[in-house]
Amino acid sequence: MVRIINWIIIGLVVVGVVIYSILRRDYLNECFDELKKVSWPSREVAWNSAIVTIIFIVVFSLFLAVIDYLLNLAFIKLVG
């Protein structure tokens, strides 16, 4: 019985998505038209940006780890 209800729910969701897609077709077409106008970065620019982002995340994570360690030591000295 539960499996039947699950399949009915899945079917209703699929039907809802199809109906929504049909009703919003103009909006989706406009979105695709706008995406065609976007000037996408070259592969080199994208890679360089990704590398800079990864380096920043690693450095900032190390900074936060050091601050956490120092604060932990300070609280241990204060409390303990």
C-alpha positions as CSV (number, residue, x, y, z in Angstrom):
1,M,0.0,0.0,0.0
2,V,2.8,2.4,0.9
3,R,4.6,1.7,-2.4
4,I,1.4,2.5,-4.3
5,I,1.1,5.8,-2.5
6,N,4.8,6.6,-3.2
7,W,4.3,5.9,-6.9
8,I,1.2,8.1,-6.9
9,I,3.1,10.9,-5.3
10,I,6.0,10.6,-7.7
11,G,3.6,10.6,-10.6
12,L,1.9,13.7,-9.4
13,V,5.2,15.5,-9.0
14,V,6.3,14.5,-12.5
15,V,2.9,15.7,-13.9
16,G,3.3,18.9,-11.9
17,V,6.8,19.6,-13.3
18,V,5.6,18.9,-16.9
19,I,2.6,21.2,-16.5
20,Y,4.7,23.9,-14.9
21,S,7.3,23.6,-17.7
22,I,4.6,24.0,-20.4
23,L,3.1,27.0,-18.7
24,R,6.5,28.7,-18.1
25,R,7.9,27.9,-21.5
26,D,8.2,31.6,-22.5
27,Y,10.2,32.3,-19.3
28,L,12.5,29.4,-20.0
29,N,13.1,30.6,-23.6
30,E,13.9,34.1,-22.3
31,C,16.4,32.6,-19.8
32,F,18.1,30.6,-22.6
33,D,18.2,33.7,-24.8
34,E,19.9,35.7,-21.9
35,L,22.4,32.9,-21.3
36,K,23.4,33.1,-25.0
37,K,24.3,36.8,-24.5
38,V,26.6,36.2,-21.5
39,S,30.3,36.5,-22.2
40,W,31.8,33.5,-20.5
41,P,35.4,33.6,-19.3
42,S,38.0,31.6,-21.1
43,R,39.2,28.3,-19.8
44,E,42.5,30.0,-18.6
45,V,40.7,32.8,-16.7
46,A,38.3,30.2,-15.1
47,W,41.2,28.0,-14.0
48,N,43.2,31.0,-12.6
49,S,40.1,32.2,-10.7
50,A,39.6,28.7,-9.3
51,I,43.2,28.5,-8.2
52,V,43.1,31.9,-6.5
53,T,39.9,30.8,-4.7
54,I,41.3,27.5,-3.5
55,I,44.5,29.2,-2.3
56,F,42.5,31.8,-0.4
57,I,40.3,29.1,1.2
58,V,43.4,27.2,2.4
59,V,45.1,30.3,3.8
60,F,42.0,31.5,5.5
61,S,41.3,28.0,6.9
62,L,44.9,27.9,8.3
63,F,44.4,31.4,9.8
64,L,41.2,30.3,11.5
65,A,42.8,27.1,12.8
66,V,45.7,29.1,14.4
67,I,43.2,31.6,15.9
68,D,41.1,28.7,17.3
69,Y,44.2,27.0,18.7
70,L,45.4,30.2,20.4
71,L,42.0,31.0,21.8
72,N,41.8,27.4,23.1
73,L,45.1,27.7,24.9
74,A,44.1,31.0,26.4
75,F,40.8,29.6,27.7
76,I,42.5,26.6,29.1
77,K,44.9,28.8,31.0
78,L,42.1,31.0,32.3
79,V,39.8,28.2,33.3
80,G,42.2,25.4,34.1
